[in-house]
Amino acid sequence: MKIKYFQDSDTLYIELRVTDVAETRDLDENTTLDIDHDRQICAITFEHASERTDIPDFSYEQVAA
């Protein structure tokens, strides 16, 4: 999984897994979902990310099972 923030375009890209994208769907005016050939979501893109997310306060935590 990769998370990329492009400051110049204020875009947040979350890649859930590396695979070929078969389709991109608009979830709303500023959010798209990339779908693979098995109809699974493989990435999400947020435009205007600084207004819609807490990207400056991003943290990651892996919880043990």
Buried (B, 14 or more C-beta within 10 A) or exposed (E): EEEEBEEEEBBBBBBBEEBEEEEEEEEEEBBBBBBBEEEEEBBBBBBBBBEBBEBEEEEEEEEEE
